[in-house]
Amino acid sequence: MIGFYDYTVILTYLSMISATCGIIFCLNNIGHPYIGMLFLLLCGLCDAFDGKVARTKKNRTERMKKFGIQIDSLSDLIAFGVLPACIGIAMMRSSIYYETLPNTIFFLKITERALGVKIAFTVTATFYTLAALIRLAYFNVLEEERQESDGSAGKFFHGLPVTSAALVFPTVLLCHIVFSMDFTFLYSLLMVVMGILFISDIRVKKPTTKDVFVMIAFGAVEAIVLGLIFIFLKNR
C-alpha cells in the first residue's frame, strides 16, 4: 500500500476521522452543530500532539517527513477549514430552546432563514474555507524551504494558524447556548475575520509547551461543558 501507517501519523489520521464525523453530524437531517463542535475540539487535541509525536521518531526518511507535512495540512483543511464552515451552516439551520432548572428541556428545531441570509452565509463559509486552504498551502511551501535550507523551525507563524478555530468557535457556541440567543451573525463575522487573518502577512509567535497545555485545558473545559449539556439535559 502507498502511504505511511506508523505511530507518527496516527493522530493526524484520527483528526481527519473526527472532522469527517463532525461534518456528517452537522449536515445530517436537522444538523447538530453542538456535536460537531465536540469533534472540532477533538481535532484540536490531536493536532496539539501530532507534531511532537512525529518528531520522536529519529530515523524518519525525507519522504516520511514530507508526507507528514502534506498529510497534516490536508487533515487541518478538513478539520479547521471545512468542519467549522459546516458547523456554521448547521447553526444557521437550527435554533435552541430550553427551560430553566430544575425541569430543564433542551431541544433543536429547524429555523427558516431568508434567501439573502443563506446566500451571504454560504459566501462567508466558502471564503473562510478558501482562506484556510491558501494559508495551509503557503505554510507547506515555507516549511519545505526551511527544511531544505537549515532544517530549523521558525519562531513565528506567517498568518493566523487555522488550528485556532478549535478554540475560537466553541466559545461562540457556548455563548449561543448560555444566553439562548442567535449568534449566527457573530459566527459568520468571525469566519470573515479569521479568514482574513489566515492570509494576512502577520507574524504570530509559536506557542510554547506551557501555552499548548493552557490551550488544551481551555479546550477541555469547553468540551466538558458541551458534554454535560447532552448528558444532563433532556432532549426533545
MARRO-847747 format. One line per field, with one value per residue: x, y, z of N, C-alpha, C, O in turn; residue number from 1. Coordinates in Angstrom, 2 decimals. Layout:
MARRO-847747
n.X	[X;...]
n.Y	[Y;...]
n.Z	[Z;...]
ca.X	[X;...]
ca.Y	[Y;...]
ca.Z	[Z;...]
c.X	[X;...]
c.Y	[Y;...]
c.Z	[Z;...]
o.X	[X;...]
o.Y	[Y;...]
o.Z	[Z;...]
pos	[NUM;...]
***
This chain:
MARRO-847747
n.X	[0.85;0.40;1.65;2.03;1.89;2.61;3.12;3.65;1.89;-0.62;-2.21;-2.81;-4.37;-6.50;-7.51;-8.51;-10.51;-12.18;-12.96;-14.40;-16.54;-17.74;-18.57;-20.48;-22.43;-23.21;-24.42;-26.43;-29.84;-31.57;-29.28;-26.57;-24.87;-23.62;-22.71;-21.00;-19.15;-17.90;-16.43;-14.72;-13.19;-11.91;-10.35;-8.62;-7.26;-5.88;-4.25;-2.59;-0.65;0.32;2.55;4.63;4.66;5.40;8.01;9.40;10.33;13.34;14.60;13.31;12.68;13.37;11.21;9.18;9.07;8.24;5.82;4.48;4.23;2.53;0.22;-0.60;-1.40;-3.46;-5.28;-5.77;-7.09;-9.57;-10.41;-10.19;-10.94;-13.09;-14.89;-15.56;-16.94;-19.12;-20.29;-21.14;-23.07;-24.90;-25.65;-26.99;-29.21;-30.56;-32.18;-32.00;-33.81;-34.72;-35.78;-35.65;-33.80;-35.45;-36.59;-35.35;-35.31;-33.96;-33.72;-33.75;-34.75;-35.79;-34.84;-36.09;-34.49;-34.04;-33.59;-31.51;-29.91;-29.06;-27.54;-25.56;-24.31;-23.36;-21.49;-19.72;-18.83;-17.60;-15.53;-14.05;-13.18;-11.66;-9.65;-8.42;-7.38;-5.50;-3.77;-2.73;-1.48;0.48;1.95;3.00;4.76;6.65;7.57;8.81;10.85;12.29;13.20;14.84;16.84;18.14;16.85;15.90;13.36;11.05;10.36;8.00;4.66;3.46;0.78;-2.42;-2.66;-4.62;-5.55;-6.41;-9.09;-10.19;-10.44;-11.66;-14.26;-15.79;-16.15;-17.92;-20.11;-20.74;-21.54;-23.78;-25.42;-25.56;-26.70;-28.93;-29.38;-29.41;-26.53;-25.61;-24.93;-22.70;-20.98;-20.65;-19.42;-17.03;-15.89;-15.27;-13.41;-11.40;-10.71;-9.53;-7.35;-6.00;-4.77;-3.38;-0.33;0.91;2.76;2.70;3.52;4.92;3.40;4.58;5.46;4.13;2.11;0.68;-0.40;-2.02;-3.92;-4.98;-6.16;-8.10;-9.65;-10.50;-12.19;-14.23;-15.13;-16.05;-18.17;-19.90;-20.33;-21.66;-24.06;-25.40;-25.52;-26.95;-29.16;-32.50;-33.57;-35.63]
n.Y	[-1.20;2.29;5.24;6.00;4.36;4.28;5.03;7.74;9.16;8.60;10.22;12.33;11.07;10.30;12.81;13.65;11.73;12.32;14.91;14.36;12.86;14.86;16.65;15.10;14.79;17.46;18.03;16.23;15.50;17.58;18.78;19.17;21.30;21.34;18.80;18.53;20.47;19.31;17.32;18.98;20.07;17.74;17.31;19.47;18.69;16.41;17.62;19.14;17.45;15.88;16.69;16.67;13.98;12.85;13.80;12.30;10.05;9.16;8.20;8.99;9.09;11.35;11.32;10.45;12.61;14.70;13.65;13.71;16.48;17.18;15.56;16.44;19.08;18.65;17.26;19.24;21.11;19.92;19.57;22.11;23.89;23.06;21.75;23.77;25.55;23.97;23.60;26.20;26.43;24.54;25.80;27.97;26.73;25.72;26.14;26.77;25.87;26.20;25.35;26.69;25.37;23.42;21.71;21.21;21.53;20.78;21.40;21.14;22.93;23.34;26.28;28.72;30.66;33.80;34.00;35.65;35.73;33.10;32.89;34.81;33.71;31.35;32.30;33.48;31.24;29.83;31.59;31.56;28.87;28.77;30.63;29.27;27.11;28.42;29.49;27.13;25.88;27.75;27.65;25.06;25.42;27.23;25.64;23.49;24.85;25.75;23.38;22.45;24.30;24.93;23.31;24.08;25.07;27.76;30.66;31.94;32.03;32.60;34.45;33.78;30.72;28.00;26.21;27.60;27.82;25.79;26.71;29.21;29.10;27.16;28.71;30.69;29.08;28.19;30.58;30.96;28.94;29.42;31.99;31.69;32.89;34.07;33.56;33.42;35.42;36.56;34.37;34.08;36.52;36.19;34.15;35.53;37.43;35.74;34.36;36.42;36.95;34.55;34.72;37.01;38.90;38.57;38.13;35.51;34.46;31.31;28.92;28.10;25.11;25.31;27.13;25.58;23.58;25.17;26.00;23.52;22.87;24.88;24.20;21.70;22.37;23.64;21.43;19.75;21.23;21.36;18.63;17.99;19.23;17.55;15.26;15.77;17.29;17.05;15.81;16.73]
n.Z	[0.00;-0.64;1.04;4.60;7.76;10.41;13.94;13.91;12.34;13.22;14.92;13.26;11.32;12.97;13.63;11.15;10.77;12.93;12.18;9.84;10.84;12.40;10.40;9.08;11.12;11.37;8.93;8.65;8.53;10.71;11.46;13.63;15.30;17.79;18.55;16.43;17.13;19.32;18.07;16.67;18.74;19.54;17.30;17.58;19.88;18.98;17.08;18.66;19.57;17.47;15.93;17.83;18.52;16.07;15.79;17.62;16.45;15.34;13.06;10.71;7.25;4.46;2.75;4.44;6.20;4.46;3.65;6.08;6.49;4.37;4.80;7.26;6.78;4.92;6.47;8.40;6.83;6.42;9.09;10.39;8.52;6.67;8.49;10.58;8.89;8.13;10.63;11.10;9.07;10.03;12.42;11.37;10.36;12.54;15.75;19.31;22.21;25.60;28.93;32.24;35.06;37.66;35.81;33.22;29.74;26.66;23.31;19.70;16.76;13.37;11.70;9.62;7.27;5.57;2.01;1.19;3.47;3.63;1.28;1.77;4.02;2.96;1.13;2.93;4.42;2.38;1.66;4.04;4.13;1.78;2.42;4.52;3.09;1.40;3.34;4.53;2.35;1.75;4.09;3.85;1.70;2.81;4.90;3.60;2.26;4.45;5.60;3.59;3.66;6.39;8.14;10.59;12.90;12.59;14.67;14.48;13.16;9.89;9.30;10.81;12.53;11.32;13.14;15.32;15.19;16.67;19.24;19.15;17.85;19.42;21.73;20.88;20.41;23.01;24.17;22.63;23.60;26.40;26.63;25.13;22.64;19.23;17.69;15.15;13.29;14.54;14.49;11.73;11.16;12.57;11.06;8.75;9.72;10.77;8.47;6.98;8.64;8.39;5.89;6.02;6.13;8.76;11.79;14.01;17.12;17.82;19.94;23.23;25.08;27.50;26.82;25.02;26.70;28.28;26.40;25.76;28.21;28.34;26.10;26.99;29.09;27.67;26.17;28.22;29.31;27.07;26.77;29.17;28.77;27.01;28.48;30.89;30.25;29.17;26.05;23.32]
ca.X	[0.00;1.14;1.43;2.71;0.87;3.17;2.55;3.91;0.79;-1.91;-3.02;-3.30;-5.48;-7.62;-8.07;-9.30;-11.70;-13.03;-13.53;-15.39;-17.72;-18.38;-19.24;-21.68;-23.43;-23.70;-25.20;-27.44;-31.18;-31.67;-27.94;-26.31;-23.58;-23.03;-21.93;-19.91;-18.14;-17.12;-15.46;-13.72;-12.30;-11.08;-9.35;-7.64;-6.43;-4.97;-3.27;-1.66;0.40;0.76;3.92;5.56;4.76;6.16;9.43;10.05;10.94;14.61;15.08;12.36;13.27;12.90;9.87;8.26;8.91;7.42;4.47;3.89;3.85;1.37;-0.96;-1.05;-2.14;-4.70;-6.18;-6.16;-8.06;-10.87;-10.77;-10.28;-11.46;-14.42;-15.77;-16.15;-17.92;-20.32;-20.91;-21.86;-24.27;-25.84;-26.17;-27.93;-30.41;-31.20;-32.30;-32.10;-34.79;-34.60;-36.43;-34.71;-33.80;-34.96;-37.19;-34.68;-35.56;-33.07;-34.03;-33.46;-35.78;-35.36;-35.11;-36.10;-33.79;-34.27;-32.69;-30.32;-29.07;-28.44;-26.52;-24.46;-23.58;-22.65;-20.31;-18.81;-18.24;-16.71;-14.33;-13.29;-12.52;-10.63;-8.54;-7.71;-6.63;-4.35;-2.87;-2.06;-0.60;1.63;2.75;3.74;5.86;7.65;8.15;9.73;12.02;13.05;13.87;15.88;17.92;18.88;16.07;15.48;11.97;10.93;9.73;6.75;3.80;3.04;-0.67;-3.02;-2.80;-6.01;-5.92;-7.04;-10.54;-10.60;-10.71;-12.50;-15.64;-16.52;-16.51;-19.14;-21.20;-21.12;-22.33;-25.07;-26.22;-25.75;-27.57;-30.09;-29.53;-28.94;-25.18;-25.22;-24.27;-21.37;-20.20;-20.33;-18.46;-15.75;-15.32;-14.67;-12.22;-10.36;-10.26;-8.61;-6.12;-5.29;-3.99;-2.67;1.10;1.20;3.56;2.12;4.53;4.57;3.18;5.50;4.82;3.20;0.97;-0.09;-1.17;-3.08;-4.96;-5.63;-7.02;-9.24;-10.49;-11.10;-13.32;-15.30;-15.66;-16.80;-19.44;-20.75;-20.73;-22.64;-25.35;-26.06;-25.69;-27.88;-30.36;-33.40;-33.73;-36.99]
ca.Y	[0.00;3.55;5.99;5.55;3.97;4.07;5.84;9.16;9.81;8.11;11.32;13.10;10.30;10.39;14.15;13.66;10.91;13.12;16.00;13.80;12.54;16.12;17.17;14.27;15.16;18.82;18.10;15.18;15.90;18.95;19.31;19.32;21.98;21.13;17.57;18.85;21.24;18.37;16.71;20.01;20.11;16.53;17.57;20.36;17.91;15.58;18.48;19.66;16.48;15.08;17.06;16.20;12.52;12.54;14.12;11.32;9.02;9.77;7.70;9.27;9.43;12.61;11.08;10.41;13.98;15.45;13.08;14.22;17.87;17.25;14.92;17.28;20.22;18.16;16.97;20.52;21.77;19.32;19.75;23.50;24.69;22.60;21.48;25.00;26.09;23.13;23.92;27.46;26.14;23.87;26.82;28.79;25.95;25.23;27.03;26.05;26.35;25.45;25.88;26.79;24.29;22.05;20.94;21.72;20.87;21.32;20.76;21.88;22.99;23.96;27.70;29.16;31.92;34.44;33.54;36.50;35.31;31.82;33.16;35.53;32.80;30.41;33.02;33.64;29.93;29.49;32.43;31.05;27.62;29.10;31.27;28.20;26.36;29.22;29.56;25.85;25.64;28.65;27.09;23.92;25.94;27.76;24.55;22.75;25.71;25.80;22.10;22.33;25.22;24.54;22.35;24.61;25.54;29.18;31.02;32.62;31.61;33.64;34.33;33.09;29.28;27.58;25.43;28.49;27.61;24.82;27.42;30.39;28.78;26.60;29.79;31.29;28.12;28.21;31.81;30.69;28.09;30.05;33.16;31.32;33.93;33.71;34.06;33.06;36.56;36.66;33.25;34.43;37.62;35.63;33.42;36.53;37.99;34.72;34.11;37.50;36.76;33.39;35.06;38.27;38.73;38.92;37.13;35.01;33.68;29.92;28.69;27.25;23.92;25.79;27.71;24.47;22.94;26.11;25.91;22.22;22.97;25.71;23.38;20.63;22.98;23.81;20.12;19.25;21.97;20.90;17.26;17.98;19.66;16.40;14.20;16.11;17.95;16.18;16.21;16.54]
ca.Z	[0.00;-0.61;2.27;5.83;8.73;11.73;15.02;13.71;11.61;13.70;15.44;12.11;10.76;13.91;13.49;9.93;11.02;13.81;11.39;8.92;11.66;12.75;9.20;8.85;12.13;11.11;7.69;8.65;8.98;11.21;11.67;15.06;15.43;19.11;18.45;15.51;17.85;20.14;17.17;16.38;19.90;19.48;16.26;18.17;20.81;18.18;16.42;19.66;19.86;16.33;15.55;18.86;18.40;14.85;15.98;18.49;15.59;14.92;11.77;9.63;5.96;3.90;2.21;5.58;6.69;3.51;3.74;7.32;6.28;3.47;5.39;8.37;6.23;4.32;7.59;9.00;5.96;6.72;10.50;10.83;7.42;6.24;9.63;11.14;7.94;8.25;11.92;10.89;8.28;10.92;13.33;10.61;10.09;13.76;16.90;20.57;23.19;26.85;30.12;33.35;36.05;37.60;34.72;32.04;28.47;25.64;22.04;18.48;15.74;12.11;11.57;8.23;7.05;4.29;0.97;1.21;4.60;3.25;0.27;2.43;4.90;2.09;0.62;4.07;4.72;1.27;1.80;5.19;3.74;0.80;3.14;5.24;2.08;0.99;4.49;4.72;1.21;1.91;5.19;3.32;0.89;3.72;5.68;2.74;2.04;5.70;5.78;2.58;3.99;7.60;8.92;11.88;12.95;12.86;15.93;14.21;12.07;8.97;9.27;11.95;12.30;11.17;14.31;16.30;15.09;17.69;20.49;18.93;17.53;20.56;22.65;20.34;20.62;24.42;24.35;21.97;24.48;27.72;26.53;24.32;21.63;17.91;17.46;13.80;12.67;15.14;13.96;10.36;11.21;12.99;9.94;7.85;10.38;10.85;7.11;6.64;9.42;7.85;4.70;6.25;6.37;10.14;12.48;15.25;17.82;18.05;21.38;23.98;25.64;28.52;26.12;24.46;27.76;28.68;25.38;25.92;29.39;27.96;25.23;27.79;29.82;26.69;25.84;29.37;29.39;25.98;27.06;30.25;28.22;26.41;29.47;31.94;29.77;28.42;24.66;22.85]
c.X	[0.88;0.83;2.22;1.65;1.44;2.61;2.73;2.76;-0.58;-2.79;-3.57;-4.47;-6.72;-8.30;-8.97;-10.60;-12.69;-13.72;-14.63;-16.68;-18.48;-19.14;-20.53;-22.78;-24.03;-24.65;-26.31;-28.75;-31.21;-30.30;-27.71;-24.94;-22.88;-22.22;-20.75;-18.79;-17.30;-16.06;-14.36;-12.71;-11.38;-9.99;-8.24;-6.70;-5.43;-3.87;-2.22;-0.47;0.95;2.20;4.95;5.74;5.61;7.65;10.14;10.73;12.19;15.04;14.06;13.11;12.73;11.50;8.83;8.01;8.01;5.98;3.76;3.43;2.56;0.10;-1.50;-1.87;-3.46;-5.74;-6.68;-7.19;-9.47;-11.33;-11.04;-10.72;-12.89;-15.37;-16.35;-17.18;-19.22;-21.05;-21.71;-23.13;-25.33;-26.45;-27.22;-29.26;-31.17;-31.25;-32.39;-33.16;-34.59;-35.38;-35.44;-34.83;-34.93;-35.52;-36.64;-35.00;-34.70;-33.40;-33.75;-34.68;-35.21;-35.76;-35.04;-35.44;-34.16;-33.23;-31.40;-29.36;-28.34;-27.31;-25.30;-23.63;-22.80;-21.38;-19.26;-18.08;-17.26;-15.41;-13.44;-12.51;-11.40;-9.41;-7.73;-6.85;-5.37;-3.31;-2.07;-1.10;0.66;2.54;3.59;4.95;6.99;8.35;9.14;10.99;12.90;13.83;15.00;17.08;18.71;18.12;15.57;14.05;11.93;10.22;8.36;5.98;3.54;1.53;-1.18;-3.15;-4.28;-6.48;-6.55;-8.56;-11.06;-10.89;-11.71;-13.97;-16.41;-16.94;-17.80;-20.33;-21.67;-21.94;-23.72;-25.99;-26.57;-26.77;-28.82;-30.41;-28.98;-27.58;-24.69;-24.47;-22.85;-20.46;-19.74;-19.27;-17.07;-15.10;-14.64;-13.37;-11.09;-9.83;-9.26;-7.28;-5.32;-4.33;-3.29;-1.20;1.45;2.01;2.91;3.15;4.05;4.43;4.26;4.74;3.79;1.94;0.07;-0.96;-2.27;-4.24;-5.71;-6.60;-8.28;-10.21;-11.19;-12.31;-14.50;-15.95;-16.50;-18.15;-20.39;-21.23;-21.78;-24.04;-26.11;-26.27;-26.85;-29.16;-31.21;-33.56;-35.13;-37.06]
c.Y	[1.25;4.28;5.40;5.35;3.71;5.07;7.35;9.90;9.43;9.23;12.18;12.38;10.37;11.76;14.24;12.87;11.67;14.23;15.50;13.45;13.81;16.71;16.41;14.63;16.53;18.87;17.06;15.66;17.36;19.60;19.54;19.97;21.69;19.85;17.80;19.60;20.35;17.67;17.71;20.12;18.89;16.68;18.47;19.64;17.06;16.43;19.00;18.72;15.76;15.40;16.55;14.69;12.15;12.76;13.16;10.20;9.62;9.35;7.90;9.64;10.78;12.47;11.04;11.80;14.79;14.95;13.62;15.65;17.96;16.70;15.75;18.46;19.79;17.85;18.25;21.26;21.24;19.69;21.20;24.46;24.30;22.41;22.74;25.63;25.30;23.37;25.22;27.26;25.47;24.85;27.68;28.06;25.56;26.31;26.19;26.70;25.54;26.15;25.86;25.59;24.50;21.23;21.40;20.87;21.56;20.63;21.71;21.93;23.67;25.42;28.10;30.53;32.49;33.98;34.35;36.12;34.01;32.03;33.82;34.59;31.78;31.04;33.16;32.33;29.52;30.29;31.91;29.79;27.87;29.73;30.24;27.39;27.11;29.27;28.26;25.55;26.51;28.16;25.91;24.37;26.44;26.64;23.74;23.55;25.72;24.50;21.91;23.23;24.74;23.56;22.84;25.13;27.02;29.43;31.67;31.90;32.82;33.50;33.57;31.60;28.87;26.79;26.29;28.36;26.69;25.48;28.55;30.01;28.08;27.65;30.47;30.36;28.11;29.46;31.64;29.89;28.80;31.17;32.89;32.40;33.42;34.36;33.73;34.18;36.71;35.57;33.56;35.53;37.11;34.83;34.37;37.05;36.97;34.38;35.15;37.33;35.56;33.81;36.41;38.00;39.26;37.79;36.78;34.10;32.26;29.66;27.81;26.03;24.31;26.36;26.62;23.82;23.86;26.05;24.59;22.25;23.78;24.93;22.27;21.16;23.16;22.47;19.55;19.92;21.50;19.47;17.17;18.37;18.46;15.26;14.50;16.81;16.98;16.72;15.90;16.87]
c.Z	[0.00;0.69;3.43;6.91;10.12;12.73;14.80;13.03;12.17;14.23;14.32;11.46;11.66;13.82;12.26;10.10;11.89;13.04;10.46;9.67;12.03;11.59;8.94;9.85;11.82;9.91;7.63;9.25;9.44;11.33;13.16;15.26;16.74;19.16;17.50;16.19;18.76;19.30;16.79;17.52;19.93;18.42;16.81;19.12;20.05;17.56;17.40;19.88;18.64;15.91;16.54;18.78;17.19;15.05;16.93;17.69;14.94;13.52;10.65;8.35;5.49;3.34;3.33;6.13;5.78;3.51;4.98;7.18;5.46;4.14;6.55;7.85;5.58;5.40;8.24;8.15;6.23;8.12;10.85;9.72;7.08;7.42;10.27;10.21;8.02;9.57;11.80;10.10;9.16;11.92;12.64;10.42;11.36;14.83;18.16;21.45;24.46;27.95;31.27;34.28;37.05;36.44;33.37;30.81;27.41;24.32;20.88;17.59;14.50;12.10;10.10;8.14;5.69;3.28;0.97;2.31;4.26;2.25;0.92;3.29;4.09;1.54;1.73;4.37;3.63;1.34;2.92;4.81;2.74;1.47;3.91;4.28;1.68;2.11;4.65;3.58;1.33;3.03;4.69;2.51;1.80;4.49;4.84;2.48;3.28;5.90;4.78;2.88;5.20;8.48;10.25;11.80;13.27;14.18;15.74;13.10;11.18;8.77;10.48;11.65;12.24;12.39;15.41;16.28;16.19;19.03;20.30;18.74;18.65;21.58;22.19;20.59;22.06;24.74;23.76;22.87;25.79;27.65;25.71;23.29;20.30;17.65;16.05;13.11;13.22;14.62;12.54;10.30;11.60;11.87;8.96;8.44;10.40;9.47;6.66;7.36;8.93;6.74;4.84;6.55;7.76;10.76;13.81;15.92;18.08;19.55;21.99;24.49;26.70;27.88;25.56;25.52;28.29;27.68;25.46;27.10;29.07;27.06;25.98;28.57;28.87;26.35;26.98;29.48;28.30;26.24;28.13;29.75;27.67;27.41;30.42;31.47;28.96;27.01;24.20;21.37]
o.X	[1.97;-0.16;2.96;0.65;0.83;1.72;2.05;2.66;-1.60;-4.00;-4.68;-5.46;-7.84;-9.52;-10.05;-11.65;-13.89;-14.91;-15.66;-17.78;-19.71;-20.25;-21.56;-23.94;-25.24;-25.57;-27.05;-28.76;-30.90;-30.18;-28.59;-23.95;-21.65;-21.15;-19.64;-17.62;-16.11;-14.94;-13.21;-11.51;-10.21;-8.86;-7.06;-5.51;-4.26;-2.71;-1.08;0.59;1.96;2.96;6.01;6.85;6.44;8.47;11.37;11.59;12.09;15.78;13.96;14.07;11.75;10.69;7.72;6.88;7.12;5.04;2.57;2.36;1.64;-0.96;-2.71;-2.92;-4.46;-6.92;-7.85;-8.06;-10.44;-12.49;-12.02;-10.86;-13.80;-16.52;-17.56;-18.18;-20.31;-22.28;-22.82;-24.16;-26.52;-27.63;-28.22;-30.31;-32.31;-30.47;-32.81;-33.36;-34.32;-35.61;-34.48;-35.84;-35.34;-34.99;-37.36;-34.97;-34.72;-33.35;-33.54;-35.55;-34.27;-36.89;-34.04;-35.80;-34.55;-32.11;-30.31;-28.14;-27.16;-26.25;-24.16;-22.41;-21.70;-20.33;-18.07;-16.86;-16.21;-14.33;-12.23;-11.33;-10.34;-8.27;-6.50;-5.73;-4.29;-2.11;-0.86;-0.01;1.76;3.77;4.75;6.03;8.16;9.56;10.20;12.09;14.13;14.99;16.01;18.19;19.82;18.67;14.88;13.60;12.68;9.57;7.65;6.57;3.42;1.06;-0.44;-3.71;-5.09;-7.68;-7.16;-9.23;-12.22;-11.53;-12.52;-14.83;-17.59;-17.97;-18.67;-21.42;-22.87;-22.91;-24.71;-27.20;-27.72;-27.63;-29.68;-31.57;-28.20;-27.49;-23.48;-23.47;-21.91;-19.28;-18.59;-18.35;-16.06;-13.87;-13.59;-12.35;-9.94;-8.63;-8.26;-6.22;-4.09;-3.20;-2.67;-0.87;2.19;1.96;2.62;3.60;2.92;5.25;4.78;3.52;2.71;0.83;-1.16;-2.13;-3.34;-5.40;-6.92;-7.71;-9.38;-11.42;-12.33;-13.32;-15.64;-17.17;-17.54;-19.17;-21.57;-22.38;-22.70;-25.05;-27.33;-27.13;-27.64;-30.13;-30.69;-33.69;-35.75;-38.13]
o.Y	[1.25;3.96;4.43;6.07;3.00;5.86;8.15;11.12;9.89;9.20;12.70;13.02;10.49;11.86;14.81;13.29;11.65;14.48;16.14;13.70;13.84;17.23;17.01;14.75;16.73;19.68;17.02;16.18;18.26;20.82;20.06;19.25;21.79;19.82;17.32;19.39;20.61;17.45;17.33;20.25;19.00;16.24;18.24;19.93;16.99;16.03;19.27;19.16;15.07;14.49;16.05;14.19;11.24;12.00;13.20;9.49;10.50;10.09;7.08;10.41;11.29;13.39;11.55;12.14;15.50;15.74;13.95;16.01;18.69;17.30;15.76;18.79;20.49;18.16;18.36;21.95;22.00;20.06;21.49;25.66;25.13;22.84;22.78;26.18;25.88;23.35;25.32;27.86;25.80;24.75;28.07;28.69;25.12;27.27;25.03;27.91;24.34;27.36;25.08;24.89;25.63;20.17;21.91;19.64;22.79;19.40;22.91;21.06;24.46;25.77;27.85;31.46;31.76;33.63;33.80;36.18;33.85;31.42;33.44;34.66;31.39;30.40;32.98;32.31;28.93;29.75;31.84;29.66;27.25;29.40;30.31;27.01;26.52;29.12;28.30;25.02;26.04;28.23;25.78;23.79;26.11;26.69;23.35;22.99;25.71;24.52;21.27;22.97;24.22;23.04;22.12;25.58;27.50;28.55;31.92;31.27;33.94;32.54;32.81;31.24;29.35;26.71;25.75;28.74;26.79;24.87;28.83;30.56;28.37;27.51;30.79;30.82;28.03;29.40;32.11;30.14;28.78;31.28;33.76;32.77;32.47;35.57;33.75;33.94;36.97;35.82;33.32;35.47;37.54;34.84;34.07;37.12;37.31;34.14;34.83;37.54;35.55;33.31;36.89;36.98;40.23;36.65;37.66;33.11;32.04;30.14;26.90;25.93;23.72;26.11;26.73;23.53;23.39;26.03;24.54;21.73;23.42;25.00;21.93;20.47;22.86;22.38;18.94;19.27;21.26;19.14;16.36;17.89;18.36;14.40;13.61;16.91;16.20;17.92;14.93;16.78]
o.Z	[0.57;1.36;3.27;6.96;10.92;12.39;15.44;13.12;11.66;14.01;14.42;11.10;11.17;13.92;12.31;9.63;11.63;13.22;10.32;9.17;11.98;11.76;8.62;9.46;11.98;9.90;6.65;10.37;8.66;11.29;13.85;15.39;16.81;19.77;17.75;15.88;18.96;19.75;16.62;17.29;20.30;18.61;16.53;19.17;20.43;17.52;17.01;20.32;18.75;15.58;16.15;18.96;17.27;14.53;17.03;18.21;14.08;12.86;9.74;8.38;6.04;3.44;3.17;6.50;6.24;3.38;4.92;7.68;5.79;4.04;6.80;8.42;5.70;5.24;8.58;8.68;6.26;8.33;11.55;9.93;7.19;7.37;10.48;10.67;7.97;9.62;12.32;10.42;9.06;12.24;13.24;10.34;11.28;14.81;18.11;21.42;24.41;27.91;31.25;34.28;37.27;36.12;32.52;30.86;27.29;24.24;21.06;17.67;14.58;12.45;9.43;8.87;4.77;3.66;0.77;2.13;4.56;2.37;0.65;3.30;4.48;1.48;1.48;4.56;3.92;1.12;2.77;5.13;2.82;1.13;3.96;4.61;1.61;1.87;4.87;3.81;1.04;2.92;5.06;2.61;1.57;4.71;5.34;2.47;3.17;6.32;5.09;2.43;5.06;9.46;10.96;10.74;14.12;14.74;16.71;12.22;11.67;8.16;11.10;10.62;13.04;12.65;16.34;17.24;16.59;19.89;21.19;19.42;18.83;22.23;23.01;20.93;22.31;25.50;24.32;22.92;26.22;28.53;25.59;23.09;20.25;17.43;15.79;12.42;12.46;14.34;12.19;9.50;11.05;11.74;8.41;7.75;10.08;9.31;6.02;6.78;9.03;6.67;3.89;7.14;7.92;10.31;14.63;15.34;18.50;20.34;21.35;24.34;26.78;28.34;25.62;25.27;28.69;28.08;25.26;27.02;29.49;27.24;25.67;28.69;29.22;26.25;26.74;29.71;28.57;25.96;28.03;30.26;27.85;27.19;30.74;32.22;28.16;26.80;24.64;20.77]
pos	[1;2;3;4;5;6;7;8;9;10;11;12;13;14;15;16;17;18;19;20;21;22;23;24;25;26;27;28;29;30;31;32;33;34;35;36;37;38;39;40;41;42;43;44;45;46;47;48;49;50;51;52;53;54;55;56;57;58;59;60;61;62;63;64;65;66;67;68;69;70;71;72;73;74;75;76;77;78;79;80;81;82;83;84;85;86;87;88;89;90;91;92;93;94;95;96;97;98;99;100;101;102;103;104;105;106;107;108;109;110;111;112;113;114;115;116;117;118;119;120;121;122;123;124;125;126;127;128;129;130;131;132;133;134;135;136;137;138;139;140;141;142;143;144;145;146;147;148;149;150;151;152;153;154;155;156;157;158;159;160;161;162;163;164;165;166;167;168;169;170;171;172;173;174;175;176;177;178;179;180;181;182;183;184;185;186;187;188;189;190;191;192;193;194;195;196;197;198;199;200;201;202;203;204;205;206;207;208;209;210;211;212;213;214;215;216;217;218;219;220;221;222;223;224;225;226;227;228;229;230;231;232;233;234;235;236]
***
